[in-house]
Amino acid sequence: MKKDDYPALYQSASDLSQGAQNAFYRAFLSHMSLLAAASAISVANSPVPDVAILQALVLIGALACATYLFLVRPDRHWYSGRAVAESIKTITWRYITKSEPFNNSDEMDRHDFVLKLKAIVEQNKDVAGLLTTHLDGVQISPEMDRLRQASAVDRLGYYKVHRIVDQQNWYAAKASTNKRLVNRYFIALIVTIGMAIIFSIAKVRFPTVQFWPTDFFVTVAAALLSWIQAKRFQELSASYALAAHEISLIRQQASHSMSDEQLSNFVGDAENAFSREHTQWIARKDK
């Protein structure tokens, strides 16, 4: 199902999360880059006043980035927005497949679905005022109603391909990407620290040389380590790999036809499994 077919609140929460994530990483990378630049200017150790002024301006920029990260906390909006979006996605798939609690009459379920949306928003009041996009959208799209009217066999087939397989592929790809990135950044960290060590030893061997970029490489190493910790490559790789394996087991259960009641129970179990990852976003939000 396309993003435009999900409830407007989902689209707004997803936009909020993506925007806050981009803002967090821009500010974080700018902060570390400016510190590295200030360190590089120190290596030059120029007596020219303009150089000192430039370094001061660079450090002011780094301070501004750090203040923004501390006061605005875009990471919280990122996690909160994602938690809201995934909660809405879960009840959307339950509605589409006529799964509990949306396995009653269409009129009753439409009413209950809207109430569920309201409850999700009320439980996340810290971001409710930030959901400012897609204000003219609908909460129950024609595509959602169309899929809901399909037979149990068709609903199961659609759910398997567009929810289960889609989630499995996403988690598998993310696990592979994070594993690859953690190895690359670790190698870069080792090389950078190695350069700092080499220049430190060289400084002892050649004490008359005035300029050494040791401090610059130390700052870059600290920046790389902070980036690795911020991105949590290793933790996410393990978490995503475990989720992909769990979803593969769920996928296997969808290989045979089901009645409406069986489909309701199956989707309920599957969505509960998906929700384990969603609760991690909520936990990160409160840190």
C-alpha positions in Angstrom: 0.0 0.0 0.0 1.3 3.4 -0.9 2.0 6.1 1.7 -0.8 8.3 0.3 -3.3 5.5 1.1 -2.5 5.5 4.8 -4.4 7.8 7.2 -3.5 11.5 7.0 -2.2 11.3 10.7 0.2 8.6 9.7 1.6 10.7 6.9 1.9 13.7 9.1 3.7 11.7 11.9 6.0 10.1 9.3 6.9 13.5 7.9 7.6 14.8 11.4 9.8 11.9 12.2 11.8 12.2 9.0 12.2 15.9 9.3 13.4 15.7 12.9 15.8 12.9 12.0 17.3 15.0 9.3 17.5 18.0 11.6 19.2 15.9 14.3 21.9 14.5 12.0 22.5 17.9 10.3 23.1 19.5 13.7 25.2 16.7 15.0 27.4 16.4 12.0 27.8 20.2 11.8 28.8 20.3 15.5 31.5 17.6 15.0 32.7 19.1 11.7 33.1 22.6 13.3 35.0 21.2 16.2 37.3 19.4 13.7 37.7 22.6 11.8 38.6 24.6 14.9 41.2 21.9 15.8 42.7 22.2 12.3 43.0 26.0 12.7 44.8 25.5 16.0 47.4 23.3 14.1 48.2 26.3 12.0 48.8 28.4 15.1 48.9 31.6 13.0 49.6 34.9 14.8 47.3 36.7 12.3 44.3 38.1 14.2 41.8 37.1 11.4 42.7 33.5 11.9 41.9 33.7 15.6 38.6 35.5 14.8 37.8 32.7 12.3 38.4 30.1 14.9 36.2 31.9 17.4 33.4 32.0 14.9 33.8 28.3 14.1 33.6 27.5 17.8 30.5 29.8 18.2 28.9 27.8 15.4 29.8 24.5 17.2 28.3 25.9 20.4 25.1 26.9 18.6 24.7 23.4 17.3 25.3 21.9 20.7 22.8 24.3 22.3 20.2 23.4 19.6 20.7 19.6 20.2 20.4 20.1 24.0 17.4 22.5 24.1 15.3 21.5 21.0 16.0 17.7 21.2 15.1 16.9 17.6 15.9 13.3 18.4 12.8 13.1 20.7 10.6 14.4 17.9 12.1 11.9 15.6 11.4 9.0 18.0 8.0 10.3 19.0 6.9 10.8 15.4 8.1 7.3 14.4 6.3 5.8 17.4 3.0 7.5 16.4 3.4 6.6 12.8 4.1 2.9 13.5 1.2 2.7 15.9 -1.1 4.1 13.3 0.2 1.7 10.7 -0.5 -1.2 12.9 -4.2 -0.4 13.5 -4.5 0.5 9.7 -3.5 -3.1 8.8 -5.8 -4.5 11.4 -8.6 -2.4 9.9 -7.8 -3.4 6.3 -7.8 -7.1 7.2 -10.9 -7.0 9.4 -8.8 -8.2 12.3 -9.6 -7.7 16.0 -10.7 -5.2 17.1 -12.0 -4.2 13.7 -13.9 -7.4 12.9 -17.4 -6.1 13.3 -19.7 -4.1 10.9 -18.1 -1.6 8.6 -20.0 1.3 10.3 -18.9 0.3 13.8 -15.3 -0.3 12.8 -15.0 3.0 11.0 -16.1 4.7 14.2 -13.8 2.7 16.3 -10.9 3.3 14.0 -11.2 7.0 14.4 -11.5 6.6 18.1 -8.2 4.6 18.1 -6.5 7.4 16.1 -7.7 10.0 18.7 -6.4 7.8 21.5 -2.9 7.5 19.9 -2.7 11.2 19.4 -3.8 11.9 23.0 -1.2 9.4 24.3 1.5 11.4 22.5 0.5 15.0 23.3 4.2 16.1 23.1 4.1 15.8 19.3 0.3 16.4 18.7 0.9 20.1 18.0 3.7 19.3 15.6 1.6 17.2 13.2 1.0 20.1 10.8 1.1 18.4 7.4 -1.7 16.6 5.5 -4.3 18.6 7.4 -6.7 18.3 4.5 -6.3 14.5 4.2 -8.7 11.8 5.2 -8.2 9.2 7.9 -9.8 6.3 6.1 -8.8 6.3 2.4 -10.8 4.7 -0.4 -8.0 2.1 -0.8 -8.3 1.1 2.8 -12.1 0.5 2.4 -11.5 -1.3 -1.0 -9.0 -3.7 0.5 -11.3 -4.3 3.5 -14.1 -5.5 1.2 -11.9 -8.2 -0.4 -12.3 -11.9 0.5 -10.3 -13.5 3.3 -8.0 -15.2 0.8 -7.3 -11.9 -1.0 -6.8 -10.0 2.2 -4.3 -12.6 3.5 -2.4 -12.6 0.2 -2.2 -8.8 0.2 -1.2 -8.7 3.8 1.5 -11.3 3.2 3.1 -9.4 0.3 2.6 -5.8 1.3 3.1 -6.1 5.0 5.0 -9.2 6.0 7.4 -9.5 3.1 7.8 -5.8 2.9 8.8 -5.6 6.6 11.1 -8.7 6.3 12.9 -7.1 3.3 13.2 -3.8 5.1 14.7 -5.3 8.3 17.0 -7.6 6.4 18.3 -4.7 4.3 18.8 -2.4 7.3 20.6 -5.2 9.2 23.0 -5.7 6.3 23.6 -1.9 5.9 24.3 -1.3 9.6 26.7 -4.2 9.8 28.6 -2.9 6.8 28.7 0.7 8.1 29.9 -0.2 11.5 32.8 -2.1 10.0 33.7 0.9 7.7 33.5 3.5 10.5 35.5 1.3 12.9 38.3 1.0 10.3 38.2 4.8 9.8 38.4 5.2 13.6 41.4 2.9 13.8 43.1 4.7 11.0 42.5 8.1 12.5 43.8 7.1 15.9 46.7 5.4 14.2 47.6 8.7 12.5 47.4 10.6 15.8 49.8 8.0 17.4 52.2 8.3 14.5 52.3 12.1 14.7 52.7 12.0 18.5 55.7 9.7 18.2 57.1 11.8 15.3 56.8 14.9 17.5 59.2 13.2 20.0 61.6 12.3 17.2 61.5 15.7 15.6 61.1 18.2 18.5 62.1 21.2 16.4 59.2 20.9 14.0 56.6 23.5 15.1 53.3 22.2 13.6 51.8 18.8 14.1 48.2 17.8 13.2 47.9 15.4 16.2 45.1 17.4 17.9 43.2 17.4 14.6 43.2 13.6 14.3 42.3 13.2 17.9 39.2 15.5 17.3 38.3 13.5 14.2 38.6 10.3 16.1 36.3 11.6 18.8 33.8 12.7 16.1 33.9 9.3 14.5 33.3 7.6 17.8 30.4 9.9 18.6 28.9 9.3 15.2 29.1 5.5 15.7 27.4 5.8 19.1 24.7 8.2 17.7 23.9 5.9 14.8 24.1 2.8 17.0 25.1 0.7 14.0 26.0 -2.5 15.9 22.9 -2.4 18.1 20.6 -1.8 15.2 22.2 -4.5 13.1 21.6 -7.1 15.7 18.0 -5.8 16.4 17.0 -5.7 12.8 18.5 -9.1 12.0 16.5 -10.6 14.9 13.3 -8.9 13.7 13.9 -10.2 10.1 14.2 -13.8 11.5 11.0 -13.4 13.5 9.1 -12.1 10.5 10.3 -15.0 8.4 8.6 -17.4 10.9 5.4 -15.3 10.7 5.6 -15.4 6.9 5.8 -19.2 6.9 2.4 -19.3 8.8 0.8 -17.4 5.9 1.3 -20.2 3.4 -2.2 -21.6 3.8 -5.7 -20.2 3.4 -7.6 -19.0 6.5 -11.1 -18.2 7.6 -12.0 -14.7 8.7 -11.5 -15.7 12.3 -8.1 -17.3 11.6 -7.0 -14.4 9.6 -8.0 -12.0 12.5 -5.9 -14.1 15.0 -3.0 -14.3 12.6 -2.8 -10.6 11.9 -3.2 -9.9 15.6 -0.2 -12.1 16.4 1.8 -10.6 13.5 1.1 -7.0 14.4 2.0 -7.7 18.1 5.4 -9.0 16.9 5.9 -5.9 14.8 5.0 -3.8 17.7 8.0 -5.0 19.7 10.2 -2.8 17.4 7.7 0.1 17.8 8.1 0.0 21.6 11.8 0.6 21.2 11.0 4.0 19.6 8.8 4.9 22.5 11.6 3.9 25.0 14.2 5.9 23.1 11.8 8.9 23.1 11.8 8.9 27.0 15.6 8.7 27.4 
